């Protein structure tokens, strides 16, 4: 398995959602849960053994099928509300990883998500779905909106674990709403849900994440 350089999160390492999704899809696991043990290296030939991913002797990630039911999610905000939320996106002024493939404001070739706060400890952003959308893209889109429901100013978080349920791919060229929801936390860990909604408001994919404060 190899993560191309354009799919970075923090500089020099893979976006957590993309990397986790690539591992799960490569292994043919769905629905799946992936735990990231180290920052996934870019442009490196990674070895897969069972459900684990290695860079030489170093364990990078572990994947397993999940038997849990897909989490329940609330109704989305409207597309207009999601567009308005992007104006409140904290990453526009203080982003810990501004070149992130999913939500980095310095990227012109990423997913261009700008999850801003809405009511109920949630975030929302429109998503113009790319023509080459696939299951890995869906994992990536489910990453950062949940993270931005967790991230506090001056305290960046990175993805530790992501479980994903995909009912259907988003339609290429459509505009979906992606939302995150903070669920609470303990110590350095924080928990969040994220959901990709179709233009009609139905959930296409849902994720449950554990985030780790740096």
Biotite code that builds the C-alpha atoms (Angstrom):
import biotite.structure as struc

atoms = struc.array([
    struc.Atom([0.000, 0.000, 0.000], chain_id="A", res_id=1, res_name="UNK", atom_name="CA", element="C"),
    struc.Atom([1.286, 3.479, -0.836], chain_id="A", res_id=2, res_name="UNK", atom_name="CA", element="C"),
    struc.Atom([-0.134, 6.880, 0.159], chain_id="A", res_id=3, res_name="UNK", atom_name="CA", element="C"),
    struc.Atom([0.498, 9.515, -2.518], chain_id="A", res_id=4, res_name="UNK", atom_name="CA", element="C"),
    struc.Atom([1.987, 12.814, -1.355], chain_id="A", res_id=5, res_name="UNK", atom_name="CA", element="C"),
    struc.Atom([-1.083, 14.885, -2.262], chain_id="A", res_id=6, res_name="UNK", atom_name="CA", element="C"),
    struc.Atom([-3.181, 13.103, 0.402], chain_id="A", res_id=7, res_name="UNK", atom_name="CA", element="C"),
    struc.Atom([-1.354, 14.626, 3.358], chain_id="A", res_id=8, res_name="UNK", atom_name="CA", element="C"),
    struc.Atom([-2.806, 15.802, 6.646], chain_id="A", res_id=9, res_name="UNK", atom_name="CA", element="C"),
    struc.Atom([-0.029, 17.178, 8.830], chain_id="A", res_id=10, res_name="UNK", atom_name="CA", element="C"),
    struc.Atom([3.063, 17.986, 6.750], chain_id="A", res_id=11, res_name="UNK", atom_name="CA", element="C"),
    struc.Atom([4.874, 14.822, 5.746], chain_id="A", res_id=12, res_name="UNK", atom_name="CA", element="C"),
    struc.Atom([2.185, 12.341, 6.777], chain_id="A", res_id=13, res_name="UNK", atom_name="CA", element="C"),
    struc.Atom([-1.095, 11.077, 5.378], chain_id="A", res_id=14, res_name="UNK", atom_name="CA", element="C"),
    struc.Atom([-4.477, 12.561, 6.167], chain_id="A", res_id=15, res_name="UNK", atom_name="CA", element="C"),
    struc.Atom([-5.911, 10.292, 8.823], chain_id="A", res_id=16, res_name="UNK", atom_name="CA", element="C"),
    struc.Atom([-9.263, 9.624, 7.168], chain_id="A", res_id=17, res_name="UNK", atom_name="CA", element="C"),
    struc.Atom([-7.762, 9.046, 3.731], chain_id="A", res_id=18, res_name="UNK", atom_name="CA", element="C"),
    struc.Atom([-5.041, 6.755, 5.097], chain_id="A", res_id=19, res_name="UNK", atom_name="CA", element="C"),
    struc.Atom([-7.482, 4.758, 7.213], chain_id="A", res_id=20, res_name="UNK", atom_name="CA", element="C"),
    struc.Atom([-9.886, 4.456, 4.292], chain_id="A", res_id=21, res_name="UNK", atom_name="CA", element="C"),
    struc.Atom([-7.153, 3.320, 1.920], chain_id="A", res_id=22, res_name="UNK", atom_name="CA", element="C"),
    struc.Atom([-6.194, 0.564, 4.348], chain_id="A", res_id=23, res_name="UNK", atom_name="CA", element="C"),
    struc.Atom([-9.783, -0.585, 4.901], chain_id="A", res_id=24, res_name="UNK", atom_name="CA", element="C"),
    struc.Atom([-10.620, -0.573, 1.177], chain_id="A", res_id=25, res_name="UNK", atom_name="CA", element="C"),
    struc.Atom([-7.361, -2.312, 0.251], chain_id="A", res_id=26, res_name="UNK", atom_name="CA", element="C"),
    struc.Atom([-8.186, -5.065, 2.757], chain_id="A", res_id=27, res_name="UNK", atom_name="CA", element="C"),
    struc.Atom([-11.795, -5.269, 1.558], chain_id="A", res_id=28, res_name="UNK", atom_name="CA", element="C"),
    struc.Atom([-13.275, -4.444, 4.968], chain_id="A", res_id=29, res_name="UNK", atom_name="CA", element="C"),
    struc.Atom([-16.683, -2.749, 5.223], chain_id="A", res_id=30, res_name="UNK", atom_name="CA", element="C"),
    struc.Atom([-17.921, -1.503, 7.572], chain_id="A", res_id=31, res_name="UNK", atom_name="CA", element="C"),
    struc.Atom([-14.543, -1.159, 9.218], chain_id="A", res_id=32, res_name="UNK", atom_name="CA", element="C"),
    struc.Atom([-12.674, 0.420, 12.103], chain_id="A", res_id=33, res_name="UNK", atom_name="CA", element="C"),
    struc.Atom([-9.074, 1.588, 11.689], chain_id="A", res_id=34, res_name="UNK", atom_name="CA", element="C"),
    struc.Atom([-6.730, 2.579, 14.506], chain_id="A", res_id=35, res_name="UNK", atom_name="CA", element="C"),
    struc.Atom([-3.746, 4.750, 13.602], chain_id="A", res_id=36, res_name="UNK", atom_name="CA", element="C"),
    struc.Atom([-0.676, 3.950, 15.670], chain_id="A", res_id=37, res_name="UNK", atom_name="CA", element="C"),
    struc.Atom([1.842, 6.296, 13.991], chain_id="A", res_id=38, res_name="UNK", atom_name="CA", element="C"),
    struc.Atom([1.612, 9.102, 11.415], chain_id="A", res_id=39, res_name="UNK", atom_name="CA", element="C"),
    struc.Atom([1.180, 7.334, 8.044], chain_id="A", res_id=40, res_name="UNK", atom_name="CA", element="C"),
    struc.Atom([4.237, 8.071, 5.871], chain_id="A", res_id=41, res_name="UNK", atom_name="CA", element="C"),
    struc.Atom([3.813, 9.403, 2.340], chain_id="A", res_id=42, res_name="UNK", atom_name="CA", element="C"),
    struc.Atom([5.278, 7.934, -0.860], chain_id="A", res_id=43, res_name="UNK", atom_name="CA", element="C"),
    struc.Atom([6.417, 4.865, 1.052], chain_id="A", res_id=44, res_name="UNK", atom_name="CA", element="C"),
    struc.Atom([5.746, 1.222, 0.237], chain_id="A", res_id=45, res_name="UNK", atom_name="CA", element="C"),
    struc.Atom([3.874, -0.064, 3.272], chain_id="A", res_id=46, res_name="UNK", atom_name="CA", element="C"),
    struc.Atom([3.526, -3.751, 4.089], chain_id="A", res_id=47, res_name="UNK", atom_name="CA", element="C"),
    struc.Atom([0.195, -5.350, 4.958], chain_id="A", res_id=48, res_name="UNK", atom_name="CA", element="C"),
    struc.Atom([0.026, -8.404, 7.201], chain_id="A", res_id=49, res_name="UNK", atom_name="CA", element="C"),
    struc.Atom([-3.373, -9.604, 8.344], chain_id="A", res_id=50, res_name="UNK", atom_name="CA", element="C"),
    struc.Atom([-5.208, -6.440, 9.306], chain_id="A", res_id=51, res_name="UNK", atom_name="CA", element="C"),
    struc.Atom([-2.045, -4.477, 10.104], chain_id="A", res_id=52, res_name="UNK", atom_name="CA", element="C"),
    struc.Atom([-0.002, -1.984, 8.110], chain_id="A", res_id=53, res_name="UNK", atom_name="CA", element="C"),
    struc.Atom([3.770, -1.629, 8.644], chain_id="A", res_id=54, res_name="UNK", atom_name="CA", element="C"),
    struc.Atom([6.554, 0.697, 7.574], chain_id="A", res_id=55, res_name="UNK", atom_name="CA", element="C"),
    struc.Atom([9.435, -1.700, 7.966], chain_id="A", res_id=56, res_name="UNK", atom_name="CA", element="C"),
    struc.Atom([9.216, -2.881, 11.601], chain_id="A", res_id=57, res_name="UNK", atom_name="CA", element="C"),
    struc.Atom([6.971, 0.010, 12.659], chain_id="A", res_id=58, res_name="UNK", atom_name="CA", element="C"),
    struc.Atom([3.245, -0.607, 13.097], chain_id="A", res_id=59, res_name="UNK", atom_name="CA", element="C"),
    struc.Atom([1.369, 2.228, 11.350], chain_id="A", res_id=60, res_name="UNK", atom_name="CA", element="C"),
    struc.Atom([-2.274, 1.161, 11.561], chain_id="A", res_id=61, res_name="UNK", atom_name="CA", element="C"),
    struc.Atom([-4.614, -1.714, 12.343], chain_id="A", res_id=62, res_name="UNK", atom_name="CA", element="C"),
    struc.Atom([-7.949, -2.417, 10.647], chain_id="A", res_id=63, res_name="UNK", atom_name="CA", element="C"),
    struc.Atom([-10.785, -4.728, 11.548], chain_id="A", res_id=64, res_name="UNK", atom_name="CA", element="C"),
    struc.Atom([-14.387, -5.234, 10.491], chain_id="A", res_id=65, res_name="UNK", atom_name="CA", element="C"),
    struc.Atom([-16.856, -3.735, 12.911], chain_id="A", res_id=66, res_name="UNK", atom_name="CA", element="C"),
    struc.Atom([-20.042, -5.495, 13.928], chain_id="A", res_id=67, res_name="UNK", atom_name="CA", element="C"),
    struc.Atom([-21.473, -2.402, 15.607], chain_id="A", res_id=68, res_name="UNK", atom_name="CA", element="C"),
    struc.Atom([-24.629, -0.844, 14.231], chain_id="A", res_id=69, res_name="UNK", atom_name="CA", element="C"),
    struc.Atom([-24.255, 2.414, 12.364], chain_id="A", res_id=70, res_name="UNK", atom_name="CA", element="C"),
    struc.Atom([-24.691, 5.303, 14.827], chain_id="A", res_id=71, res_name="UNK", atom_name="CA", element="C"),
    struc.Atom([-27.909, 7.277, 14.691], chain_id="A", res_id=72, res_name="UNK", atom_name="CA", element="C"),
    struc.Atom([-27.506, 10.788, 13.310], chain_id="A", res_id=73, res_name="UNK", atom_name="CA", element="C"),
    struc.Atom([-29.631, 13.905, 13.468], chain_id="A", res_id=74, res_name="UNK", atom_name="CA", element="C"),
    struc.Atom([-31.110, 15.752, 10.517], chain_id="A", res_id=75, res_name="UNK", atom_name="CA", element="C"),
    struc.Atom([-28.656, 17.960, 8.629], chain_id="A", res_id=76, res_name="UNK", atom_name="CA", element="C"),
    struc.Atom([-28.742, 21.718, 8.472], chain_id="A", res_id=77, res_name="UNK", atom_name="CA", element="C"),
    struc.Atom([-29.746, 23.182, 5.125], chain_id="A", res_id=78, res_name="UNK", atom_name="CA", element="C"),
    struc.Atom([-27.213, 23.823, 2.393], chain_id="A", res_id=79, res_name="UNK", atom_name="CA", element="C"),
    struc.Atom([-27.565, 27.573, 2.985], chain_id="A", res_id=80, res_name="UNK", atom_name="CA", element="C"),
    struc.Atom([-26.819, 27.103, 6.692], chain_id="A", res_id=81, res_name="UNK", atom_name="CA", element="C"),
    struc.Atom([-23.806, 24.958, 5.827], chain_id="A", res_id=82, res_name="UNK", atom_name="CA", element="C"),
    struc.Atom([-22.530, 27.649, 3.451], chain_id="A", res_id=83, res_name="UNK", atom_name="CA", element="C"),
    struc.Atom([-22.945, 30.272, 6.170], chain_id="A", res_id=84, res_name="UNK", atom_name="CA", element="C"),
    struc.Atom([-21.056, 28.065, 8.642], chain_id="A", res_id=85, res_name="UNK", atom_name="CA", element="C"),
    struc.Atom([-17.963, 28.117, 6.418], chain_id="A", res_id=86, res_name="UNK", atom_name="CA", element="C"),
    struc.Atom([-17.579, 31.824, 7.206], chain_id="A", res_id=87, res_name="UNK", atom_name="CA", element="C"),
    struc.Atom([-17.039, 30.802, 10.847], chain_id="A", res_id=88, res_name="UNK", atom_name="CA", element="C"),
    struc.Atom([-14.496, 28.080, 10.029], chain_id="A", res_id=89, res_name="UNK", atom_name="CA", element="C"),
    struc.Atom([-11.723, 28.488, 12.608], chain_id="A", res_id=90, res_name="UNK", atom_name="CA", element="C"),
    struc.Atom([-9.172, 26.990, 10.223], chain_id="A", res_id=91, res_name="UNK", atom_name="CA", element="C"),
    struc.Atom([-9.285, 30.068, 8.019], chain_id="A", res_id=92, res_name="UNK", atom_name="CA", element="C"),
    struc.Atom([-7.335, 32.040, 10.615], chain_id="A", res_id=93, res_name="UNK", atom_name="CA", element="C"),
    struc.Atom([-5.663, 29.428, 12.818], chain_id="A", res_id=94, res_name="UNK", atom_name="CA", element="C"),
    struc.Atom([-5.184, 26.043, 11.149], chain_id="A", res_id=95, res_name="UNK", atom_name="CA", element="C"),
    struc.Atom([-2.645, 23.635, 12.696], chain_id="A", res_id=96, res_name="UNK", atom_name="CA", element="C"),
    struc.Atom([-2.141, 21.911, 9.310], chain_id="A", res_id=97, res_name="UNK", atom_name="CA", element="C"),
    struc.Atom([-3.084, 24.442, 6.589], chain_id="A", res_id=98, res_name="UNK", atom_name="CA", element="C"),
    struc.Atom([-2.064, 22.144, 3.703], chain_id="A", res_id=99, res_name="UNK", atom_name="CA", element="C"),
    struc.Atom([-4.374, 19.291, 4.800], chain_id="A", res_id=100, res_name="UNK", atom_name="CA", element="C"),
    struc.Atom([-5.889, 17.543, 1.763], chain_id="A", res_id=101, res_name="UNK", atom_name="CA", element="C"),
    struc.Atom([-9.384, 17.595, 3.268], chain_id="A", res_id=102, res_name="UNK", atom_name="CA", element="C"),
    struc.Atom([-9.725, 20.960, 5.023], chain_id="A", res_id=103, res_name="UNK", atom_name="CA", element="C"),
    struc.Atom([-6.541, 22.952, 4.476], chain_id="A", res_id=104, res_name="UNK", atom_name="CA", element="C"),
    struc.Atom([-7.179, 26.574, 3.410], chain_id="A", res_id=105, res_name="UNK", atom_name="CA", element="C"),
    struc.Atom([-3.845, 26.613, 1.556], chain_id="A", res_id=106, res_name="UNK", atom_name="CA", element="C"),
    struc.Atom([-4.897, 23.773, -0.770], chain_id="A", res_id=107, res_name="UNK", atom_name="CA", element="C"),
    struc.Atom([-6.382, 24.289, -4.220], chain_id="A", res_id=108, res_name="UNK", atom_name="CA", element="C"),
    struc.Atom([-6.459, 20.581, -5.125], chain_id="A", res_id=109, res_name="UNK", atom_name="CA", element="C"),
    struc.Atom([-8.095, 19.051, -2.034], chain_id="A", res_id=110, res_name="UNK", atom_name="CA", element="C"),
    struc.Atom([-11.666, 18.383, -0.912], chain_id="A", res_id=111, res_name="UNK", atom_name="CA", element="C"),
    struc.Atom([-12.059, 22.036, 0.144], chain_id="A", res_id=112, res_name="UNK", atom_name="CA", element="C"),
    struc.Atom([-14.130, 21.357, 3.268], chain_id="A", res_id=113, res_name="UNK", atom_name="CA", element="C"),
    struc.Atom([-14.576, 24.296, 5.647], chain_id="A", res_id=114, res_name="UNK", atom_name="CA", element="C"),
    struc.Atom([-16.483, 22.934, 8.672], chain_id="A", res_id=115, res_name="UNK", atom_name="CA", element="C"),
    struc.Atom([-17.734, 25.836, 10.737], chain_id="A", res_id=116, res_name="UNK", atom_name="CA", element="C"),
    struc.Atom([-19.746, 25.676, 13.974], chain_id="A", res_id=117, res_name="UNK", atom_name="CA", element="C"),
    struc.Atom([-23.525, 25.350, 14.077], chain_id="A", res_id=118, res_name="UNK", atom_name="CA", element="C"),
    struc.Atom([-25.802, 24.665, 17.033], chain_id="A", res_id=119, res_name="UNK", atom_name="CA", element="C"),
    struc.Atom([-25.535, 21.582, 19.209], chain_id="A", res_id=120, res_name="UNK", atom_name="CA", element="C"),
    struc.Atom([-21.726, 21.126, 19.289], chain_id="A", res_id=121, res_name="UNK", atom_name="CA", element="C"),
    struc.Atom([-21.826, 20.475, 15.563], chain_id="A", res_id=122, res_name="UNK", atom_name="CA", element="C"),
    struc.Atom([-19.997, 21.657, 12.460], chain_id="A", res_id=123, res_name="UNK", atom_name="CA", element="C"),
    struc.Atom([-21.237, 21.864, 8.890], chain_id="A", res_id=124, res_name="UNK", atom_name="CA", element="C"),
    struc.Atom([-19.784, 22.446, 5.439], chain_id="A", res_id=125, res_name="UNK", atom_name="CA", element="C"),
    struc.Atom([-20.897, 22.025, 1.847], chain_id="A", res_id=126, res_name="UNK", atom_name="CA", element="C"),
    struc.Atom([-18.934, 19.500, -0.219], chain_id="A", res_id=127, res_name="UNK", atom_name="CA", element="C"),
    struc.Atom([-18.717, 19.673, -4.003], chain_id="A", res_id=128, res_name="UNK", atom_name="CA", element="C"),
    struc.Atom([-18.147, 15.993, -4.710], chain_id="A", res_id=129, res_name="UNK", atom_name="CA", element="C"),
    struc.Atom([-15.237, 15.306, -7.103], chain_id="A", res_id=130, res_name="UNK", atom_name="CA", element="C"),
    struc.Atom([-15.678, 13.313, -10.295], chain_id="A", res_id=131, res_name="UNK", atom_name="CA", element="C"),
    struc.Atom([-13.374, 10.557, -9.046], chain_id="A", res_id=132, res_name="UNK", atom_name="CA", element="C"),
    struc.Atom([-15.150, 10.007, -5.721], chain_id="A", res_id=133, res_name="UNK", atom_name="CA", element="C"),
    struc.Atom([-14.744, 6.519, -4.286], chain_id="A", res_id=134, res_name="UNK", atom_name="CA", element="C"),
    struc.Atom([-14.950, 4.828, -0.889], chain_id="A", res_id=135, res_name="UNK", atom_name="CA", element="C"),
    struc.Atom([-11.557, 6.181, 0.155], chain_id="A", res_id=136, res_name="UNK", atom_name="CA", element="C"),
    struc.Atom([-12.724, 9.710, -0.686], chain_id="A", res_id=137, res_name="UNK", atom_name="CA", element="C"),
    struc.Atom([-15.750, 9.170, 1.536], chain_id="A", res_id=138, res_name="UNK", atom_name="CA", element="C"),
    struc.Atom([-13.508, 8.152, 4.447], chain_id="A", res_id=139, res_name="UNK", atom_name="CA", element="C"),
    struc.Atom([-11.467, 11.316, 3.905], chain_id="A", res_id=140, res_name="UNK", atom_name="CA", element="C"),
    struc.Atom([-14.548, 13.563, 3.811], chain_id="A", res_id=141, res_name="UNK", atom_name="CA", element="C"),
    struc.Atom([-15.721, 12.066, 7.121], chain_id="A", res_id=142, res_name="UNK", atom_name="CA", element="C"),
    struc.Atom([-12.453, 12.928, 8.875], chain_id="A", res_id=143, res_name="UNK", atom_name="CA", element="C"),
    struc.Atom([-11.992, 16.661, 9.434], chain_id="A", res_id=144, res_name="UNK", atom_name="CA", element="C"),
    struc.Atom([-15.620, 17.807, 10.007], chain_id="A", res_id=145, res_name="UNK", atom_name="CA", element="C"),
    struc.Atom([-15.700, 15.670, 13.139], chain_id="A", res_id=146, res_name="UNK", atom_name="CA", element="C"),
    struc.Atom([-12.265, 16.911, 14.141], chain_id="A", res_id=147, res_name="UNK", atom_name="CA", element="C"),
    struc.Atom([-13.300, 20.549, 13.930], chain_id="A", res_id=148, res_name="UNK", atom_name="CA", element="C"),
    struc.Atom([-16.134, 19.885, 16.371], chain_id="A", res_id=149, res_name="UNK", atom_name="CA", element="C"),
    struc.Atom([-13.373, 18.894, 18.822], chain_id="A", res_id=150, res_name="UNK", atom_name="CA", element="C"),
    struc.Atom([-10.400, 21.163, 18.109], chain_id="A", res_id=151, res_name="UNK", atom_name="CA", element="C"),
    struc.Atom([-9.904, 24.012, 20.570], chain_id="A", res_id=152, res_name="UNK", atom_name="CA", element="C"),
    struc.Atom([-7.809, 27.088, 19.863], chain_id="A", res_id=153, res_name="UNK", atom_name="CA", element="C"),
    struc.Atom([-4.195, 26.380, 20.697], chain_id="A", res_id=154, res_name="UNK", atom_name="CA", element="C"),
    struc.Atom([-4.796, 22.648, 21.170], chain_id="A", res_id=155, res_name="UNK", atom_name="CA", element="C"),
    struc.Atom([-4.623, 20.670, 17.902], chain_id="A", res_id=156, res_name="UNK", atom_name="CA", element="C"),
    struc.Atom([-5.862, 17.098, 17.681], chain_id="A", res_id=157, res_name="UNK", atom_name="CA", element="C"),
    struc.Atom([-5.013, 14.249, 15.329], chain_id="A", res_id=158, res_name="UNK", atom_name="CA", element="C"),
    struc.Atom([-7.157, 11.286, 14.364], chain_id="A", res_id=159, res_name="UNK", atom_name="CA", element="C"),
    struc.Atom([-6.600, 8.177, 16.459], chain_id="A", res_id=160, res_name="UNK", atom_name="CA", element="C"),
    struc.Atom([-9.401, 5.843, 15.380], chain_id="A", res_id=161, res_name="UNK", atom_name="CA", element="C"),
    struc.Atom([-12.135, 5.944, 12.743], chain_id="A", res_id=162, res_name="UNK", atom_name="CA", element="C"),
    struc.Atom([-15.033, 3.554, 12.176], chain_id="A", res_id=163, res_name="UNK", atom_name="CA", element="C"),
    struc.Atom([-16.992, 4.116, 8.965], chain_id="A", res_id=164, res_name="UNK", atom_name="CA", element="C"),
    struc.Atom([-20.322, 2.909, 7.578], chain_id="A", res_id=165, res_name="UNK", atom_name="CA", element="C"),
    struc.Atom([-20.947, 3.739, 3.890], chain_id="A", res_id=166, res_name="UNK", atom_name="CA", element="C"),
    struc.Atom([-24.456, 3.197, 2.511], chain_id="A", res_id=167, res_name="UNK", atom_name="CA", element="C"),
    struc.Atom([-23.772, 4.832, -0.858], chain_id="A", res_id=168, res_name="UNK", atom_name="CA", element="C"),
    struc.Atom([-21.183, 6.976, -2.591], chain_id="A", res_id=169, res_name="UNK", atom_name="CA", element="C"),
    struc.Atom([-21.950, 10.653, -3.037], chain_id="A", res_id=170, res_name="UNK", atom_name="CA", element="C"),
    struc.Atom([-22.879, 11.453, -6.623], chain_id="A", res_id=171, res_name="UNK", atom_name="CA", element="C"),
    struc.Atom([-20.013, 13.014, -8.616], chain_id="A", res_id=172, res_name="UNK", atom_name="CA", element="C"),
    struc.Atom([-20.625, 16.735, -9.134], chain_id="A", res_id=173, res_name="UNK", atom_name="CA", element="C"),
    struc.Atom([-23.344, 16.952, -6.477], chain_id="A", res_id=174, res_name="UNK", atom_name="CA", element="C"),
    struc.Atom([-23.162, 19.276, -3.481], chain_id="A", res_id=175, res_name="UNK", atom_name="CA", element="C"),
    struc.Atom([-23.547, 17.399, -0.203], chain_id="A", res_id=176, res_name="UNK", atom_name="CA", element="C"),
    struc.Atom([-23.570, 18.637, 3.371], chain_id="A", res_id=177, res_name="UNK", atom_name="CA", element="C"),
    struc.Atom([-20.972, 17.135, 5.713], chain_id="A", res_id=178, res_name="UNK", atom_name="CA", element="C"),
    struc.Atom([-21.425, 17.543, 9.455], chain_id="A", res_id=179, res_name="UNK", atom_name="CA", element="C"),
    struc.Atom([-19.441, 16.754, 12.580], chain_id="A", res_id=180, res_name="UNK", atom_name="CA", element="C"),
    struc.Atom([-20.716, 16.417, 16.140], chain_id="A", res_id=181, res_name="UNK", atom_name="CA", element="C"),
    struc.Atom([-18.703, 16.516, 19.380], chain_id="A", res_id=182, res_name="UNK", atom_name="CA", element="C"),
    struc.Atom([-19.682, 13.685, 21.727], chain_id="A", res_id=183, res_name="UNK", atom_name="CA", element="C"),
    struc.Atom([-17.466, 14.424, 24.743], chain_id="A", res_id=184, res_name="UNK", atom_name="CA", element="C"),
    struc.Atom([-14.049, 13.350, 25.886], chain_id="A", res_id=185, res_name="UNK", atom_name="CA", element="C"),
    struc.Atom([-11.689, 12.287, 28.646], chain_id="A", res_id=186, res_name="UNK", atom_name="CA", element="C"),
    struc.Atom([-8.072, 13.280, 29.147], chain_id="A", res_id=187, res_name="UNK", atom_name="CA", element="C"),
    struc.Atom([-6.379, 13.689, 25.764], chain_id="A", res_id=188, res_name="UNK", atom_name="CA", element="C"),
    struc.Atom([-9.171, 11.784, 23.967], chain_id="A", res_id=189, res_name="UNK", atom_name="CA", element="C"),
    struc.Atom([-12.222, 13.357, 22.340], chain_id="A", res_id=190, res_name="UNK", atom_name="CA", element="C"),
    struc.Atom([-15.064, 11.623, 20.510], chain_id="A", res_id=191, res_name="UNK", atom_name="CA", element="C"),
    struc.Atom([-17.042, 12.751, 17.485], chain_id="A", res_id=192, res_name="UNK", atom_name="CA", element="C"),
    struc.Atom([-19.500, 11.646, 14.844], chain_id="A", res_id=193, res_name="UNK", atom_name="CA", element="C"),
    struc.Atom([-19.455, 12.823, 11.245], chain_id="A", res_id=194, res_name="UNK", atom_name="CA", element="C"),
    struc.Atom([-21.947, 12.329, 8.440], chain_id="A", res_id=195, res_name="UNK", atom_name="CA", element="C"),
    struc.Atom([-22.098, 12.901, 4.697], chain_id="A", res_id=196, res_name="UNK", atom_name="CA", element="C"),
    struc.Atom([-25.638, 13.832, 3.646], chain_id="A", res_id=197, res_name="UNK", atom_name="CA", element="C"),
    struc.Atom([-26.982, 13.691, 0.109], chain_id="A", res_id=198, res_name="UNK", atom_name="CA", element="C"),
    struc.Atom([-28.495, 16.842, -1.476], chain_id="A", res_id=199, res_name="UNK", atom_name="CA", element="C"),
    struc.Atom([-31.882, 15.406, -0.422], chain_id="A", res_id=200, res_name="UNK", atom_name="CA", element="C"),
    struc.Atom([-30.737, 15.215, 3.219], chain_id="A", res_id=201, res_name="UNK", atom_name="CA", element="C"),
    struc.Atom([-30.330, 11.453, 3.600], chain_id="A", res_id=202, res_name="UNK", atom_name="CA", element="C"),
    struc.Atom([-27.191, 10.070, 5.286], chain_id="A", res_id=203, res_name="UNK", atom_name="CA", element="C"),
    struc.Atom([-24.828, 8.458, 2.781], chain_id="A", res_id=204, res_name="UNK", atom_name="CA", element="C"),
    struc.Atom([-22.000, 7.638, 5.201], chain_id="A", res_id=205, res_name="UNK", atom_name="CA", element="C"),
    struc.Atom([-21.401, 7.930, 8.932], chain_id="A", res_id=206, res_name="UNK", atom_name="CA", element="C"),
    struc.Atom([-18.222, 7.778, 11.014], chain_id="A", res_id=207, res_name="UNK", atom_name="CA", element="C"),
    struc.Atom([-17.390, 7.506, 14.679], chain_id="A", res_id=208, res_name="UNK", atom_name="CA", element="C"),
    struc.Atom([-13.962, 8.897, 15.607], chain_id="A", res_id=209, res_name="UNK", atom_name="CA", element="C"),
    struc.Atom([-11.538, 9.125, 18.488], chain_id="A", res_id=210, res_name="UNK", atom_name="CA", element="C"),
    struc.Atom([-9.263, 12.167, 18.388], chain_id="A", res_id=211, res_name="UNK", atom_name="CA", element="C"),
    struc.Atom([-6.033, 12.583, 20.344], chain_id="A", res_id=212, res_name="UNK", atom_name="CA", element="C"),
    struc.Atom([-4.774, 15.969, 21.580], chain_id="A", res_id=213, res_name="UNK", atom_name="CA", element="C"),
    struc.Atom([-1.172, 16.735, 20.751], chain_id="A", res_id=214, res_name="UNK", atom_name="CA", element="C"),
])
